[in-house]
Amino acid sequence: MRKFLKYFFISVIFIFHLCLAAAINYSMPSYDVTKVTGVEVKRVDKDGPITKANPADGPTRDVYFINTQHENGKVMVYRNEDTRWGFPFYFKFGSANLQALAQALGNEEKIVEIKYYGWRLTMFDEFPNALSIKAMAETDSPSHPIVSYILYVVLLFTLFFAIQFIRGWFDSEN
């Protein structure tokens, strides 16, 4: 029974740290170097884009979308929506300006770096939210999510020490 409890606690701690790593990956900014191929605006409600099949059944809002294509041909769509005062706390209020910038850079066919947070979950119609966009020169190197890397290392150390604590706790009772 003691061995089962030891592995149960280790499993719980591992799953907890895995959930924390997923939360960091979702909410911390990431960067993509890509080319803007188009922009659009969709009217949405709580159920998604408003269509004949999904009529509006509550408050609606406009959501901007930025269509991109990587050099390898892979396409990605980013949502461009204000975060305002909500979580994650990016305090983004200028999505219309960001949309205009994306359209201008797309018209010039420039390579851009998009800073975003979130995941693209096709099954759930979930798009990453673009936070900023900037033109890249050929000599520029892409940005890296340094804060995310630091938080991952901290998570790995706490996971290691938590597992060592659990092992020591159960081994000292023998």
Summary of the structure (lengths in Angstrom):
residues: 174
radius of gyration: 21.4
end to end distance: 12.8
largest distance: 70.7
contacts: 438
relative contact order: 0.19
helix: 40%
strand: 28%
